[in-house]
Amino acid sequence: MTTSSAFANSAFSDSLQKINAALSDASVASALNGEAVKKVEVGGDDNLDVQITSGSCQTLVGLTYVISNDAIVGYKVENIATCQ
């Protein structure tokens, strides 16, 4: 069993998808101003927020679902609040 299959369909895998969606978005990369990412957390009331802690501030990324054929297939960035 590989690592990826061990975590498929788990909360860990879901969190990784959310983090990947946030960190791979060009708007988020721009908001970080080239600063190194120190910590990333998934949470919020609906568990669709990704908080990115960088050198000088925290950036809060709000995600929304990507739906195909009535199933959630991923996440995309809906809004960004920088330097909280």
C-alpha positions in Angstrom: 0.0 0.0 0.0 1.4 3.4 -1.0 1.1 6.5 1.1 -1.4 8.1 -1.3 -3.7 5.1 -1.2 -3.4 4.8 2.5 -4.9 8.3 2.9 -7.4 8.3 0.1 -10.9 9.3 1.2 -9.7 10.4 4.6 -9.8 13.7 6.4 -6.1 14.0 5.8 -6.5 13.7 2.1 -9.3 16.3 2.1 -7.1 18.7 4.0 -4.3 18.2 1.5 -6.6 19.0 -1.4 -7.7 22.2 0.4 -4.1 23.2 1.1 -3.1 22.4 -2.5 -6.0 24.5 -3.9 -4.9 27.5 -1.7 -1.2 27.3 -2.3 -1.4 26.7 -6.1 -3.7 29.7 -6.7 -1.8 32.6 -8.4 -3.8 35.3 -6.4 -2.7 33.6 -3.1 0.9 33.5 -4.3 0.8 37.2 -5.1 -0.8 38.0 -1.7 2.1 36.3 0.1 4.6 38.8 -1.6 7.3 36.2 -2.0 7.5 35.4 1.8 8.2 31.9 2.9 5.2 29.9 4.2 5.8 28.9 7.9 2.5 27.2 8.8 -0.8 26.2 7.0 -4.0 25.4 8.9 -7.4 24.2 7.6 -10.5 25.3 9.6 -13.2 27.8 9.9 -16.9 27.4 10.6 -17.5 25.4 7.5 -14.0 23.9 7.3 -13.3 25.7 4.1 -10.8 28.2 5.3 -7.0 27.9 4.9 -4.9 30.1 7.1 -1.4 30.6 5.8 1.2 32.1 8.2 4.2 33.7 6.5 7.0 35.9 7.7 5.1 39.0 8.5 1.4 38.2 8.5 -1.4 35.7 8.2 -3.4 35.3 5.0 -6.8 33.8 5.2 -8.1 32.0 2.1 -11.7 31.1 1.7 -12.4 28.1 -0.5 -15.5 26.9 -2.3 -16.4 23.5 -3.7 -15.8 22.5 -7.3 -18.8 20.2 -8.1 -19.2 17.9 -11.1 -22.1 15.5 -11.6 -23.5 16.4 -8.1 -20.2 15.3 -6.4 -17.5 17.4 -4.8 -14.4 17.0 -7.0 -12.2 19.6 -5.5 -11.8 23.1 -4.1 -11.1 26.6 -5.5 -10.2 30.0 -4.0 -13.3 32.1 -3.4 -11.7 35.0 -1.5 -8.5 36.1 0.2 -7.9 38.3 3.3 -4.3 39.3 3.6 -2.2 40.3 6.6 -4.6 39.6 9.3 
